[in-house]
Amino acid sequence: MNFFRSEDDIRKWAQFDSRKEEGIISLKDLVKIFSGELFRRRLDPDFFSHSEEYRKERVGTLKEIRRTGAFWLPPNSST
C-alpha cells in the first residue's frame, strides 16, 4: 500500500502500472470501506453467521463510491 498526495503523484511514480489504475482510491473512500461491519465485526463470535449480510454491505459501499470493476468486486457480487 502506498499513499500519495494526488493521483498525479501516483502516475509520476516510477513503479506505476497503468493496468492497476482501477485500484486508485482516495483515503476518504478507503476509510469508508474499512469502517463497514465486515471489518468491525470480525472478532464477534457470530461473525460467520452474518458474513453474507456484511458482504452485501461491502458491495453496496463499493457501488456507492463507484468501485464496481473487477479489481474491487469479487465474482458473483451482483447483489
C-alpha positions in Angstrom: 0.0 0.0 0.0 1.3 3.4 -1.0 0.0 6.8 -0.1 0.4 9.8 -2.4 -0.8 13.4 -2.2 -2.6 13.2 -5.6 -3.4 10.9 -8.5 -0.8 12.9 -10.5 1.8 11.8 -8.0 0.8 8.2 -8.4 1.1 8.4 -12.2 4.6 10.0 -11.9 5.8 7.2 -9.5 8.5 5.1 -11.2 6.7 1.8 -10.3 3.2 3.0 -11.5 1.5 0.3 -13.6 -1.4 1.6 -15.7 -3.0 -1.9 -15.6 -3.7 -1.3 -11.9 -5.1 2.2 -12.3 -8.6 1.0 -11.2 -7.1 0.4 -7.8 -6.5 4.1 -7.2 -8.7 5.2 -4.3 -8.9 8.2 -2.0 -8.2 7.9 1.7 -11.8 9.0 2.4 -13.2 6.1 0.4 -10.7 3.7 1.9 -11.9 4.7 5.4 -15.5 4.2 4.3 -14.8 0.6 3.1 -12.9 -0.4 6.2 -15.5 1.2 8.5 -18.1 -1.4 7.4 -19.4 -4.3 9.5 -17.3 -6.8 7.6 -14.2 -5.3 9.2 -15.6 -4.0 12.5 -17.3 -7.3 13.5 -14.5 -9.8 12.6 -13.9 -10.8 16.2 -17.6 -11.3 17.0 -18.5 -14.9 17.9 -21.3 -14.9 15.4 -19.3 -13.3 12.6 -19.7 -16.1 10.1 -23.4 -16.4 10.6 -23.7 -12.7 9.5 -21.0 -12.8 6.8 -23.4 -12.7 3.9 -25.1 -9.5 5.2 -21.6 -8.0 5.8 -20.6 -8.9 2.2 -23.7 -7.3 0.8 -23.0 -4.1 2.8 -19.4 -4.1 1.5 -20.6 -4.5 -2.1 -23.1 -1.7 -1.5 -20.4 0.6 -0.2 -18.2 -0.2 -3.2 -21.1 0.6 -5.5 -21.7 3.8 -3.6 -18.2 5.0 -4.1 -18.2 3.8 -7.7 -15.7 1.0 -7.3 -17.5 -1.7 -9.3 -14.9 -3.1 -11.6 -13.3 -6.5 -11.5 -10.5 -5.1 -9.3 -12.9 -4.3 -6.5 -15.8 -6.7 -6.7 -15.4 -10.5 -6.5 -17.2 -12.7 -9.0 -20.9 -13.2 -8.4 -21.3 -10.0 -6.4 -24.2 -8.6 -8.4 -26.3 -8.0 -5.3 
